Amino acid sequence: MQTQRRTALVAVLLVLAGCCYLLAGSVLPRTTAVLFASPDETAVHLFAQSWVPGQGLQIGHQLQDELSSLNVLHPRSMVRQGSVLVPVGFLGMPMLIWIFERLATGAGSFFTVLLVLSAAYPLFRLTSRQRSRIGWMSVALFLTFPTVLLYVNRGLFPNLPIVALTIWSVWLLRGIREERRTIVTHYIVPMITGLLIGTAILIRPVELLWMFPWFVWGLLAGVKSPIRKWIWTKRFRILIVCVTTIFVCLFGLYTAIKTYPTFSTPFQMPVIGYQLHDDTLTEVPTLMSVETQASATFSDYLPFGFHPRVLWSNMRVYLFGYLGVWIAVAALGLIVLLRRRFRFKQEGIVLLIGGWMIAVLLMFYGQAQYTDNIRGTVSLGNSFLRYLLPLTPIIAYLIAQFVDRVWQMKHRGVLTAMILLAFFLIYGPLTAFLGDEEGIVQTQHQLRRYTAIRAQVDKLVPNGSVILSERSDKIFASGPYAVSSRLPDANEMLELAFVPRDVYLFHRELTEEEELYTKIYLTLGAPRLLFQVDNERFYLLQAKEQVRIPNP
């Protein structure tokens, strides 16, 4: 009876914790599910809304009949190919979000928080082989890690779903070793496993560099008989996994071919989507969704080149600086494992694979100076930290190892361990919500601000108008407007003057001394202020339609 009560209490506590996490992980989607804090999220949402299965991920350009030479007149995170706009990579994410958007508009924003929360179970099973306490601490530390909390809220980014799908895939691959021959173990589990692996690859194929060793480990870890003999005995299940994975990848390849008509073969595609450019340009635009100050010469394998000083700077500032507390304690957890001399053989293999994953991520993504923040400050939303999300389960596991070692100390070990664990479980969410200007609270404030701006624009601006906005293109991109993230030069501005569309500008306050003001004045006339929000202004540059001027 006492055991049943304890089980019931644990179940109730888990349900309550899950509900609390869903609330904390959906703060931003519940604020608005149609406006987003980045152009990447905006692009995923737009392409998910417009995608038709069997066709490419394309949306029509608002000015496809006019200004055909101004291909740069479009939002960030997408490029113009012919008469359509296509995403800069990340094809799998809109395809996945499309399923949820069919349920309700904006439902796709809740996909990631549900997926990550569901991954808590396989993560517990994978990390509790030594001791269940390490398992539940690993799960708690992973879910409350600051970047994880941020990106379950900003769920249209592809990086965190890949982590959750990989966790599920690795655990399900271990289930293939099940000796019982049932419909579930023989057919359903392998098919689901292949579907998840294929989906993870589809979202970001380049991440297969670090995912593949984990898949192999999940399949072969703990196999006692000769590997060749074991693979032969499980060949049918492994074949189902491989066939399902290949089928999903081929579907993604077909969609990519349909999406990018200007590439004759997929091998002509750049290593990462951010290197895509408009089909009439001869060089990559300088303003992209993830802006980098990288070398002009790109390696075939390292898209940002090889820059050891930049790599060290990123590691010093973000890993050892911003996430220094987590990294320091994780290093202590690593020492605990090393001093144990791998009594559990699989821990040594896990550390080797983890080391490979760290090397791949740092070499691939650590070579560029990311300037996501307009002021160039170090913040939680930096792209480098987002690219390192695959490391978060490893960091959580190592911290759990150290806390568990402290727990076993004879003198107040339990109390010390509980205090240490409580520190991370509190400090992580505090950093995610209140840490800096890109924390969840400040982002929520910005989204409410975007919503107010968009509401005013929808009242004043006719459909089909041109809105020039630089970094604020994310506010207007989902509307019936031709939005540009790049201010046209003098010749392009002059061409705009002959287009039968209204032209607007969302920008900081213009003064007559600025070059931009002069360029606008000489081509379109004096800008007319319609409204202002904080330090930004919305100007009418050219009126061809009946503009609804607000009352003063």
Contacts in CASP RR format, 6 or more apart in sequence:
PFRMAT RR
TARGET T0000
AUTHOR 0000-0000-0000
METHOD contacts of the structure
MODEL  1
MQTQRRTALVAVLLVLAGCCYLLAGSVLPRTTAVLFASPDETAVHLFAQS
WVPGQGLQIGHQLQDELSSLNVLHPRSMVRQGSVLVPVGFLGMPMLIWIF
ERLATGAGSFFTVLLVLSAAYPLFRLTSRQRSRIGWMSVALFLTFPTVLL
YVNRGLFPNLPIVALTIWSVWLLRGIREERRTIVTHYIVPMITGLLIGTA
ILIRPVELLWMFPWFVWGLLAGVKSPIRKWIWTKRFRILIVCVTTIFVCL
FGLYTAIKTYPTFSTPFQMPVIGYQLHDDTLTEVPTLMSVETQASATFSD
YLPFGFHPRVLWSNMRVYLFGYLGVWIAVAALGLIVLLRRRFRFKQEGIV
LLIGGWMIAVLLMFYGQAQYTDNIRGTVSLGNSFLRYLLPLTPIIAYLIA
QFVDRVWQMKHRGVLTAMILLAFFLIYGPLTAFLGDEEGIVQTQHQLRRY
TAIRAQVDKLVPNGSVILSERSDKIFASGPYAVSSRLPDANEMLELAFVP
RDVYLFHRELTEEEELYTKIYLTLGAPRLLFQVDNERFYLLQAKEQVRIP
NP
18 117 0 8 1.000
21 113 0 8 1.000
21 117 0 8 1.000
21 143 0 8 1.000
22 113 0 8 1.000
22 114 0 8 1.000
22 117 0 8 1.000
24 149 0 8 1.000
24 429 0 8 1.000
25 113 0 8 1.000
25 149 0 8 1.000
25 152 0 8 1.000
25 153 0 8 1.000
26 109 0 8 1.000
26 110 0 8 1.000
26 113 0 8 1.000
26 152 0 8 1.000
26 153 0 8 1.000
27 153 0 8 1.000
27 440 0 8 1.000
27 444 0 8 1.000
28 37 0 8 1.000
28 109 0 8 1.000
28 153 0 8 1.000
28 154 0 8 1.000
28 440 0 8 1.000
28 443 0 8 1.000
28 444 0 8 1.000
28 447 0 8 1.000
29 106 0 8 1.000
29 109 0 8 1.000
29 110 0 8 1.000
29 113 0 8 1.000
29 153 0 8 1.000
29 155 0 8 1.000
31 444 0 8 1.000
31 447 0 8 1.000
31 448 0 8 1.000
32 447 0 8 1.000
32 448 0 8 1.000
32 450 0 8 1.000
32 451 0 8 1.000
33 105 0 8 1.000
33 106 0 8 1.000
33 107 0 8 1.000
33 108 0 8 1.000
33 109 0 8 1.000
33 110 0 8 1.000
34 45 0 8 1.000
34 105 0 8 1.000
34 106 0 8 1.000
34 478 0 8 1.000
35 42 0 8 1.000
35 447 0 8 1.000
35 450 0 8 1.000
35 451 0 8 1.000
35 454 0 8 1.000
35 474 0 8 1.000
35 475 0 8 1.000
35 478 0 8 1.000
36 42 0 8 1.000
36 45 0 8 1.000
36 154 0 8 1.000
36 156 0 8 1.000
36 447 0 8 1.000
36 474 0 8 1.000
37 154 0 8 1.000
37 443 0 8 1.000
37 446 0 8 1.000
37 447 0 8 1.000
37 474 0 8 1.000
38 154 0 8 1.000
38 157 0 8 1.000
38 289 0 8 1.000
38 474 0 8 1.000
39 75 0 8 1.000
39 76 0 8 1.000
39 77 0 8 1.000
39 289 0 8 1.000
39 473 0 8 1.000
39 474 0 8 1.000
39 477 0 8 1.000
39 485 0 8 1.000
40 77 0 8 1.000
40 90 0 8 1.000
40 156 0 8 1.000
40 157 0 8 1.000
40 289 0 8 1.000
40 290 0 8 1.000
41 154 0 8 1.000
41 155 0 8 1.000
41 156 0 8 1.000
41 157 0 8 1.000
41 474 0 8 1.000
42 75 0 8 1.000
42 77 0 8 1.000
42 473 0 8 1.000
42 474 0 8 1.000
42 477 0 8 1.000
42 478 0 8 1.000
43 75 0 8 1.000
43 76 0 8 1.000
43 77 0 8 1.000
43 78 0 8 1.000
43 87 0 8 1.000
43 88 0 8 1.000
43 90 0 8 1.000
43 94 0 8 1.000
43 289 0 8 1.000
43 477 0 8 1.000
44 87 0 8 1.000
44 90 0 8 1.000
44 93 0 8 1.000
44 94 0 8 1.000
44 97 0 8 1.000
44 156 0 8 1.000
44 157 0 8 1.000
44 158 0 8 1.000
45 97 0 8 1.000
45 106 0 8 1.000
45 108 0 8 1.000
45 109 0 8 1.000
45 156 0 8 1.000
45 478 0 8 1.000
46 59 0 8 1.000
46 78 0 8 1.000
46 477 0 8 1.000
46 478 0 8 1.000
47 57 0 8 1.000
47 58 0 8 1.000
47 59 0 8 1.000
47 87 0 8 1.000
47 94 0 8 1.000
48 93 0 8 1.000
48 94 0 8 1.000
48 95 0 8 1.000
48 97 0 8 1.000
48 98 0 8 1.000
48 101 0 8 1.000
48 108 0 8 1.000
49 101 0 8 1.000
49 105 0 8 1.000
50 57 0 8 1.000
50 58 0 8 1.000
50 59 0 8 1.000
51 57 0 8 1.000
51 94 0 8 1.000
51 95 0 8 1.000
51 98 0 8 1.000
53 98 0 8 1.000
54 254 0 8 1.000
54 255 0 8 1.000
54 258 0 8 1.000
55 255 0 8 1.000
55 258 0 8 1.000
56 255 0 8 1.000
56 258 0 8 1.000
56 259 0 8 1.000
57 86 0 8 1.000
57 87 0 8 1.000
57 91 0 8 1.000
57 94 0 8 1.000
57 95 0 8 1.000
57 255 0 8 1.000
57 259 0 8 1.000
58 81 0 8 1.000
58 84 0 8 1.000
58 85 0 8 1.000
58 86 0 8 1.000
58 259 0 8 1.000
59 78 0 8 1.000
59 84 0 8 1.000
59 85 0 8 1.000
60 83 0 8 1.000
60 84 0 8 1.000
60 85 0 8 1.000
61 74 0 8 1.000
61 80 0 8 1.000
61 83 0 8 1.000
61 84 0 8 1.000
61 85 0 8 1.000
61 482 0 8 1.000
62 464 0 8 1.000
62 480 0 8 1.000
62 481 0 8 1.000
62 482 0 8 1.000
62 483 0 8 1.000
63 70 0 8 1.000
63 73 0 8 1.000
63 466 0 8 1.000
63 482 0 8 1.000
63 499 0 8 1.000
63 501 0 8 1.000
64 83 0 8 1.000
64 84 0 8 1.000
66 499 0 8 1.000
66 500 0 8 1.000
66 501 0 8 1.000
67 73 0 8 1.000
67 495 0 8 1.000
67 496 0 8 1.000
67 499 0 8 1.000
69 280 0 8 1.000
69 495 0 8 1.000
70 488 0 8 1.000
70 492 0 8 1.000
70 495 0 8 1.000
70 496 0 8 1.000
71 79 0 8 1.000
71 80 0 8 1.000
71 82 0 8 1.000
71 278 0 8 1.000
71 279 0 8 1.000
71 280 0 8 1.000
71 281 0 8 1.000
72 80 0 8 1.000
72 278 0 8 1.000
72 281 0 8 1.000
72 285 0 8 1.000
72 484 0 8 1.000
72 486 0 8 1.000
72 488 0 8 1.000
72 492 0 8 1.000
73 466 0 8 1.000
73 482 0 8 1.000
73 484 0 8 1.000
73 486 0 8 1.000
73 488 0 8 1.000
73 492 0 8 1.000
74 80 0 8 1.000
74 85 0 8 1.000
74 482 0 8 1.000
74 483 0 8 1.000
74 484 0 8 1.000
74 485 0 8 1.000
75 473 0 8 1.000
75 474 0 8 1.000
75 477 0 8 1.000
75 483 0 8 1.000
75 484 0 8 1.000
75 485 0 8 1.000
76 287 0 8 1.000
76 288 0 8 1.000
76 289 0 8 1.000
76 473 0 8 1.000
76 474 0 8 1.000
76 485 0 8 1.000
77 87 0 8 1.000
77 88 0 8 1.000
77 288 0 8 1.000
77 289 0 8 1.000
78 85 0 8 1.000
78 86 0 8 1.000
78 87 0 8 1.000
78 88 0 8 1.000
79 85 0 8 1.000
79 86 0 8 1.000
79 88 0 8 1.000
79 276 0 8 1.000
79 277 0 8 1.000
79 278 0 8 1.000
79 279 0 8 1.000
80 86 0 8 1.000
80 278 0 8 1.000
80 279 0 8 1.000
80 280 0 8 1.000
81 260 0 8 1.000
81 261 0 8 1.000
81 262 0 8 1.000
81 278 0 8 1.000
81 279 0 8 1.000
82 261 0 8 1.000
82 262 0 8 1.000
82 279 0 8 1.000
86 259 0 8 1.000
86 260 0 8 1.000
86 276 0 8 1.000
87 94 0 8 1.000
87 259 0 8 1.000
88 273 0 8 1.000
88 274 0 8 1.000
88 276 0 8 1.000
88 288 0 8 1.000
88 289 0 8 1.000
89 272 0 8 1.000
89 273 0 8 1.000
89 274 0 8 1.000
89 276 0 8 1.000
90 158 0 8 1.000
90 203 0 8 1.000
90 204 0 8 1.000
90 273 0 8 1.000
91 202 0 8 1.000
91 252 0 8 1.000
91 255 0 8 1.000
91 256 0 8 1.000
91 259 0 8 1.000
92 158 0 8 1.000
92 199 0 8 1.000
92 202 0 8 1.000
92 203 0 8 1.000
92 252 0 8 1.000
93 156 0 8 1.000
93 157 0 8 1.000
93 158 0 8 1.000
93 161 0 8 1.000
93 203 0 8 1.000
95 202 0 8 1.000
95 252 0 8 1.000
95 255 0 8 1.000
96 111 0 8 1.000
96 161 0 8 1.000
96 199 0 8 1.000
96 202 0 8 1.000
96 203 0 8 1.000
97 108 0 8 1.000
97 111 0 8 1.000
97 156 0 8 1.000
100 106 0 8 1.000
100 107 0 8 1.000
100 108 0 8 1.000
100 110 0 8 1.000
100 111 0 8 1.000
101 107 0 8 1.000
101 108 0 8 1.000
108 156 0 8 1.000
109 155 0 8 1.000
109 156 0 8 1.000
111 155 0 8 1.000
111 161 0 8 1.000
112 151 0 8 1.000
112 152 0 8 1.000
112 155 0 8 1.000
112 156 0 8 1.000
112 157 0 8 1.000
112 160 0 8 1.000
112 161 0 8 1.000
112 164 0 8 1.000
113 152 0 8 1.000
113 153 0 8 1.000
113 155 0 8 1.000
115 161 0 8 1.000
115 164 0 8 1.000
115 165 0 8 1.000
116 143 0 8 1.000
116 148 0 8 1.000
116 152 0 8 1.000
116 160 0 8 1.000
116 161 0 8 1.000
116 163 0 8 1.000
116 164 0 8 1.000
117 143 0 8 1.000
117 152 0 8 1.000
118 164 0 8 1.000
118 168 0 8 1.000
119 163 0 8 1.000
119 164 0 8 1.000
119 167 0 8 1.000
119 168 0 8 1.000
120 139 0 8 1.000
120 142 0 8 1.000
120 143 0 8 1.000
122 167 0 8 1.000
122 168 0 8 1.000
122 170 0 8 1.000
122 171 0 8 1.000
122 172 0 8 1.000
123 135 0 8 1.000
123 138 0 8 1.000
123 139 0 8 1.000
123 142 0 8 1.000
123 167 0 8 1.000
123 171 0 8 1.000
123 393 0 8 1.000
124 135 0 8 1.000
124 136 0 8 1.000
124 138 0 8 1.000
124 139 0 8 1.000
125 171 0 8 1.000
126 167 0 8 1.000
126 170 0 8 1.000
126 171 0 8 1.000
126 174 0 8 1.000
127 134 0 8 1.000
127 135 0 8 1.000
127 138 0 8 1.000
127 139 0 8 1.000
127 393 0 8 1.000
127 397 0 8 1.000
127 400 0 8 1.000
128 134 0 8 1.000
128 135 0 8 1.000
128 136 0 8 1.000
128 138 0 8 1.000
129 344 0 8 1.000
129 346 0 8 1.000
130 344 0 8 1.000
130 347 0 8 1.000
131 404 0 8 1.000
133 404 0 8 1.000
133 407 0 8 1.000
134 397 0 8 1.000
134 400 0 8 1.000
134 401 0 8 1.000
134 404 0 8 1.000
135 400 0 8 1.000
137 396 0 8 1.000
137 399 0 8 1.000
137 400 0 8 1.000
137 403 0 8 1.000
137 404 0 8 1.000
137 421 0 8 1.000
138 393 0 8 1.000
138 396 0 8 1.000
138 397 0 8 1.000
138 400 0 8 1.000
139 396 0 8 1.000
140 421 0 8 1.000
140 425 0 8 1.000
141 395 0 8 1.000
141 396 0 8 1.000
141 399 0 8 1.000
141 400 0 8 1.000
141 421 0 8 1.000
141 424 0 8 1.000
141 425 0 8 1.000
142 148 0 8 1.000
142 392 0 8 1.000
142 393 0 8 1.000
142 396 0 8 1.000
143 149 0 8 1.000
144 424 0 8 1.000
144 425 0 8 1.000
144 428 0 8 1.000
144 429 0 8 1.000
144 432 0 8 1.000
145 326 0 8 1.000
145 392 0 8 1.000
145 395 0 8 1.000
145 396 0 8 1.000
145 428 0 8 1.000
146 323 0 8 1.000
146 380 0 8 1.000
146 428 0 8 1.000
146 429 0 8 1.000
146 431 0 8 1.000
146 432 0 8 1.000
146 435 0 8 1.000
147 380 0 8 1.000
147 381 0 8 1.000
147 385 0 8 1.000
147 386 0 8 1.000
147 388 0 8 1.000
147 389 0 8 1.000
147 392 0 8 1.000
147 432 0 8 1.000
148 160 0 8 1.000
148 389 0 8 1.000
148 392 0 8 1.000
149 428 0 8 1.000
149 429 0 8 1.000
149 432 0 8 1.000
149 433 0 8 1.000
149 440 0 8 1.000
150 380 0 8 1.000
150 381 0 8 1.000
150 432 0 8 1.000
150 438 0 8 1.000
150 439 0 8 1.000
150 440 0 8 1.000
151 157 0 8 1.000
151 159 0 8 1.000
151 160 0 8 1.000
151 386 0 8 1.000
151 389 0 8 1.000
152 160 0 8 1.000
153 440 0 8 1.000
153 443 0 8 1.000
154 443 0 8 1.000
155 161 0 8 1.000
157 386 0 8 1.000
158 203 0 8 1.000
158 204 0 8 1.000
159 204 0 8 1.000
159 386 0 8 1.000
159 387 0 8 1.000
159 389 0 8 1.000
159 390 0 8 1.000
160 389 0 8 1.000
161 200 0 8 1.000
161 203 0 8 1.000
162 200 0 8 1.000
162 203 0 8 1.000
162 204 0 8 1.000
162 207 0 8 1.000
162 211 0 8 1.000
162 390 0 8 1.000
163 389 0 8 1.000
163 390 0 8 1.000
163 392 0 8 1.000
163 393 0 8 1.000
165 196 0 8 1.000
165 197 0 8 1.000
165 199 0 8 1.000
165 200 0 8 1.000
165 203 0 8 1.000
166 200 0 8 1.000
166 211 0 8 1.000
166 214 0 8 1.000
166 390 0 8 1.000
167 393 0 8 1.000
168 196 0 8 1.000
169 193 0 8 1.000
169 194 0 8 1.000
169 196 0 8 1.000
169 197 0 8 1.000
169 200 0 8 1.000
169 214 0 8 1.000
169 215 0 8 1.000
170 214 0 8 1.000
170 215 0 8 1.000
170 217 0 8 1.000
170 218 0 8 1.000
171 218 0 8 1.000
172 189 0 8 1.000
172 192 0 8 1.000
172 193 0 8 1.000
172 196 0 8 1.000
173 193 0 8 1.000
173 215 0 8 1.000
173 218 0 8 1.000
173 219 0 8 1.000
173 241 0 8 1.000
174 218 0 8 1.000
174 219 0 8 1.000
174 221 0 8 1.000
175 185 0 8 1.000
175 189 0 8 1.000
176 185 0 8 1.000
176 189 0 8 1.000
176 190 0 8 1.000
176 193 0 8 1.000
176 219 0 8 1.000
176 234 0 8 1.000
176 237 0 8 1.000
176 238 0 8 1.000
176 241 0 8 1.000
177 223 0 8 1.000
177 234 0 8 1.000
178 185 0 8 1.000
178 189 0 8 1.000
185 237 0 8 1.000
186 236 0 8 1.000
186 237 0 8 1.000
187 240 0 8 1.000
189 237 0 8 1.000
190 237 0 8 1.000
190 238 0 8 1.000
190 240 0 8 1.000
190 241 0 8 1.000
190 244 0 8 1.000
191 240 0 8 1.000
191 241 0 8 1.000
191 244 0 8 1.000
193 241 0 8 1.000
193 244 0 8 1.000
194 240 0 8 1.000
194 241 0 8 1.000
194 242 0 8 1.000
194 244 0 8 1.000
194 245 0 8 1.000
194 248 0 8 1.000
195 244 0 8 1.000
195 245 0 8 1.000
195 248 0 8 1.000
197 211 0 8 1.000
197 215 0 8 1.000
197 241 0 8 1.000
197 244 0 8 1.000
197 245 0 8 1.000
197 248 0 8 1.000
198 244 0 8 1.000
198 245 0 8 1.000
198 248 0 8 1.000
198 249 0 8 1.000
199 248 0 8 1.000
200 207 0 8 1.000
200 211 0 8 1.000
201 207 0 8 1.000
201 208 0 8 1.000
201 211 0 8 1.000
201 245 0 8 1.000
201 248 0 8 1.000
201 249 0 8 1.000
202 248 0 8 1.000
202 249 0 8 1.000
202 251 0 8 1.000
202 252 0 8 1.000
206 271 0 8 1.000
206 272 0 8 1.000
206 364 0 8 1.000
207 390 0 8 1.000
209 360 0 8 1.000
209 364 0 8 1.000
210 356 0 8 1.000
210 357 0 8 1.000
210 360 0 8 1.000
210 361 0 8 1.000
210 390 0 8 1.000
213 353 0 8 1.000
213 356 0 8 1.000
213 357 0 8 1.000
214 353 0 8 1.000
214 357 0 8 1.000
217 349 0 8 1.000
217 350 0 8 1.000
217 353 0 8 1.000
219 238 0 8 1.000
220 227 0 8 1.000
220 230 0 8 1.000
221 346 0 8 1.000
221 349 0 8 1.000
222 346 0 8 1.000
223 230 0 8 1.000
231 238 0 8 1.000
253 266 0 8 1.000
256 266 0 8 1.000
256 269 0 8 1.000
257 263 0 8 1.000
257 266 0 8 1.000
260 269 0 8 1.000
260 276 0 8 1.000
262 279 0 8 1.000
263 269 0 8 1.000
269 276 0 8 1.000
270 276 0 8 1.000
270 303 0 8 1.000
271 298 0 8 1.000
271 300 0 8 1.000
271 301 0 8 1.000
271 303 0 8 1.000
272 303 0 8 1.000
274 288 0 8 1.000
274 289 0 8 1.000
274 290 0 8 1.000
274 292 0 8 1.000
274 303 0 8 1.000
275 284 0 8 1.000
275 298 0 8 1.000
275 303 0 8 1.000
277 283 0 8 1.000
277 284 0 8 1.000
277 285 0 8 1.000
278 285 0 8 1.000
285 486 0 8 1.000
287 470 0 8 1.000
287 485 0 8 1.000
287 486 0 8 1.000
290 370 0 8 1.000
290 372 0 8 1.000
290 383 0 8 1.000
291 370 0 8 1.000
291 371 0 8 1.000
291 372 0 8 1.000
292 304 0 8 1.000
292 368 0 8 1.000
292 369 0 8 1.000
292 370 0 8 1.000
292 371 0 8 1.000
293 368 0 8 1.000
293 369 0 8 1.000
293 371 0 8 1.000
294 304 0 8 1.000
294 305 0 8 1.000
294 307 0 8 1.000
294 367 0 8 1.000
294 368 0 8 1.000
294 369 0 8 1.000
295 304 0 8 1.000
295 305 0 8 1.000
295 307 0 8 1.000
297 305 0 8 1.000
298 304 0 8 1.000
298 305 0 8 1.000
299 305 0 8 1.000
299 306 0 8 1.000
302 363 0 8 1.000
302 364 0 8 1.000
302 367 0 8 1.000
303 364 0 8 1.000
304 365 0 8 1.000
304 366 0 8 1.000
304 367 0 8 1.000
304 368 0 8 1.000
305 367 0 8 1.000
306 363 0 8 1.000
306 367 0 8 1.000
307 367 0 8 1.000
307 368 0 8 1.000
310 366 0 8 1.000
310 367 0 8 1.000
310 368 0 8 1.000
310 369 0 8 1.000
311 362 0 8 1.000
311 363 0 8 1.000
311 366 0 8 1.000
311 367 0 8 1.000
313 369 0 8 1.000
314 362 0 8 1.000
314 366 0 8 1.000
314 369 0 8 1.000
314 370 0 8 1.000
314 384 0 8 1.000
315 362 0 8 1.000
315 366 0 8 1.000
317 378 0 8 1.000
318 378 0 8 1.000
318 382 0 8 1.000
318 384 0 8 1.000
318 385 0 8 1.000
318 388 0 8 1.000
319 327 0 8 1.000
319 388 0 8 1.000
320 327 0 8 1.000
322 378 0 8 1.000
322 380 0 8 1.000
322 385 0 8 1.000
323 385 0 8 1.000
325 427 0 8 1.000
326 395 0 8 1.000
326 399 0 8 1.000
326 424 0 8 1.000
327 395 0 8 1.000
329 398 0 8 1.000
329 399 0 8 1.000
329 402 0 8 1.000
329 420 0 8 1.000
329 424 0 8 1.000
330 394 0 8 1.000
330 395 0 8 1.000
330 398 0 8 1.000
330 399 0 8 1.000
330 402 0 8 1.000
331 398 0 8 1.000
332 398 0 8 1.000
332 402 0 8 1.000
333 398 0 8 1.000
333 399 0 8 1.000
333 401 0 8 1.000
333 402 0 8 1.000
333 405 0 8 1.000
334 351 0 8 1.000
334 398 0 8 1.000
334 401 0 8 1.000
336 401 0 8 1.000
336 402 0 8 1.000
336 405 0 8 1.000
337 347 0 8 1.000
337 348 0 8 1.000
337 351 0 8 1.000
337 398 0 8 1.000
337 401 0 8 1.000
340 347 0 8 1.000
342 348 0 8 1.000
354 394 0 8 1.000
357 390 0 8 1.000
357 391 0 8 1.000
357 394 0 8 1.000
358 391 0 8 1.000
361 387 0 8 1.000
361 388 0 8 1.000
361 390 0 8 1.000
361 391 0 8 1.000
364 387 0 8 1.000
365 383 0 8 1.000
365 384 0 8 1.000
365 387 0 8 1.000
365 388 0 8 1.000
366 384 0 8 1.000
366 387 0 8 1.000
370 382 0 8 1.000
370 383 0 8 1.000
370 384 0 8 1.000
372 379 0 8 1.000
372 381 0 8 1.000
372 382 0 8 1.000
372 383 0 8 1.000
373 379 0 8 1.000
373 381 0 8 1.000
373 382 0 8 1.000
373 437 0 8 1.000
373 438 0 8 1.000
374 471 0 8 1.000
377 436 0 8 1.000
377 437 0 8 1.000
378 436 0 8 1.000
379 436 0 8 1.000
379 437 0 8 1.000
379 438 0 8 1.000
379 439 0 8 1.000
380 431 0 8 1.000
380 432 0 8 1.000
380 435 0 8 1.000
380 436 0 8 1.000
380 438 0 8 1.000
380 439 0 8 1.000
381 438 0 8 1.000
381 439 0 8 1.000
382 438 0 8 1.000
399 424 0 8 1.000
403 417 0 8 1.000
403 420 0 8 1.000
403 421 0 8 1.000
404 417 0 8 1.000
406 413 0 8 1.000
406 416 0 8 1.000
406 417 0 8 1.000
406 420 0 8 1.000
407 413 0 8 1.000
407 414 0 8 1.000
407 417 0 8 1.000
409 416 0 8 1.000
409 417 0 8 1.000
432 439 0 8 1.000
432 440 0 8 1.000
433 439 0 8 1.000
433 440 0 8 1.000
433 441 0 8 1.000
434 441 0 8 1.000
436 442 0 8 1.000
449 533 0 8 1.000
449 534 0 8 1.000
450 474 0 8 1.000
450 475 0 8 1.000
452 533 0 8 1.000
453 475 0 8 1.000
453 506 0 8 1.000
453 533 0 8 1.000
453 538 0 8 1.000
454 475 0 8 1.000
454 476 0 8 1.000
456 531 0 8 1.000
456 538 0 8 1.000
456 550 0 8 1.000
457 467 0 8 1.000
457 475 0 8 1.000
457 476 0 8 1.000
457 504 0 8 1.000
457 538 0 8 1.000
458 479 0 8 1.000
459 548 0 8 1.000
459 550 0 8 1.000
460 530 0 8 1.000
460 531 0 8 1.000
460 538 0 8 1.000
460 547 0 8 1.000
460 548 0 8 1.000
460 549 0 8 1.000
460 550 0 8 1.000
461 467 0 8 1.000
461 481 0 8 1.000
461 502 0 8 1.000
461 504 0 8 1.000
461 547 0 8 1.000
462 502 0 8 1.000
462 545 0 8 1.000
462 546 0 8 1.000
462 547 0 8 1.000
463 480 0 8 1.000
463 481 0 8 1.000
464 480 0 8 1.000
464 481 0 8 1.000
464 482 0 8 1.000
464 501 0 8 1.000
464 502 0 8 1.000
465 481 0 8 1.000
465 482 0 8 1.000
465 501 0 8 1.000
465 502 0 8 1.000
465 503 0 8 1.000
465 504 0 8 1.000
465 545 0 8 1.000
466 481 0 8 1.000
466 482 0 8 1.000
466 483 0 8 1.000
466 484 0 8 1.000
466 496 0 8 1.000
466 499 0 8 1.000
466 501 0 8 1.000
466 502 0 8 1.000
466 503 0 8 1.000
466 504 0 8 1.000
467 473 0 8 1.000
467 476 0 8 1.000
467 481 0 8 1.000
467 482 0 8 1.000
467 483 0 8 1.000
467 484 0 8 1.000
467 504 0 8 1.000
467 505 0 8 1.000
467 506 0 8 1.000
468 484 0 8 1.000
468 487 0 8 1.000
468 488 0 8 1.000
468 503 0 8 1.000
468 504 0 8 1.000
468 505 0 8 1.000
468 506 0 8 1.000
468 507 0 8 1.000
468 541 0 8 1.000
469 475 0 8 1.000
469 476 0 8 1.000
469 483 0 8 1.000
469 484 0 8 1.000
469 485 0 8 1.000
469 505 0 8 1.000
469 506 0 8 1.000
469 507 0 8 1.000
470 485 0 8 1.000
470 486 0 8 1.000
470 487 0 8 1.000
470 507 0 8 1.000
471 485 0 8 1.000
472 506 0 8 1.000
472 536 0 8 1.000
473 483 0 8 1.000
473 484 0 8 1.000
473 485 0 8 1.000
475 506 0 8 1.000
476 483 0 8 1.000
476 506 0 8 1.000
477 483 0 8 1.000
482 501 0 8 1.000
487 516 0 8 1.000
488 495 0 8 1.000
488 496 0 8 1.000
489 519 0 8 1.000
490 519 0 8 1.000
490 522 0 8 1.000
490 523 0 8 1.000
493 519 0 8 1.000
493 520 0 8 1.000
493 523 0 8 1.000
493 524 0 8 1.000
494 523 0 8 1.000
496 503 0 8 1.000
496 523 0 8 1.000
496 524 0 8 1.000
496 542 0 8 1.000
497 523 0 8 1.000
497 524 0 8 1.000
497 542 0 8 1.000
499 544 0 8 1.000
500 544 0 8 1.000
501 542 0 8 1.000
501 544 0 8 1.000
501 545 0 8 1.000
502 540 0 8 1.000
502 542 0 8 1.000
502 543 0 8 1.000
502 544 0 8 1.000
502 545 0 8 1.000
502 547 0 8 1.000
503 524 0 8 1.000
503 540 0 8 1.000
503 541 0 8 1.000
503 542 0 8 1.000
504 530 0 8 1.000
504 538 0 8 1.000
504 539 0 8 1.000
504 540 0 8 1.000
504 541 0 8 1.000
505 520 0 8 1.000
505 527 0 8 1.000
505 538 0 8 1.000
505 539 0 8 1.000
505 541 0 8 1.000
506 536 0 8 1.000
506 537 0 8 1.000
506 538 0 8 1.000
506 539 0 8 1.000
507 516 0 8 1.000
507 536 0 8 1.000
507 537 0 8 1.000
507 539 0 8 1.000
508 535 0 8 1.000
508 536 0 8 1.000
508 537 0 8 1.000
509 532 0 8 1.000
509 535 0 8 1.000
509 536 0 8 1.000
509 537 0 8 1.000
510 516 0 8 1.000
510 517 0 8 1.000
510 520 0 8 1.000
510 527 0 8 1.000
510 537 0 8 1.000
510 539 0 8 1.000
511 517 0 8 1.000
512 518 0 8 1.000
517 527 0 8 1.000
520 526 0 8 1.000
520 527 0 8 1.000
520 541 0 8 1.000
521 527 0 8 1.000
524 541 0 8 1.000
524 542 0 8 1.000
525 541 0 8 1.000
525 542 0 8 1.000
527 539 0 8 1.000
527 540 0 8 1.000
527 541 0 8 1.000
528 539 0 8 1.000
528 540 0 8 1.000
528 541 0 8 1.000
529 537 0 8 1.000
529 538 0 8 1.000
529 539 0 8 1.000
530 538 0 8 1.000
530 539 0 8 1.000
530 540 0 8 1.000
530 549 0 8 1.000
530 550 0 8 1.000
531 537 0 8 1.000
531 538 0 8 1.000
531 550 0 8 1.000
532 538 0 8 1.000
540 547 0 8 1.000
END
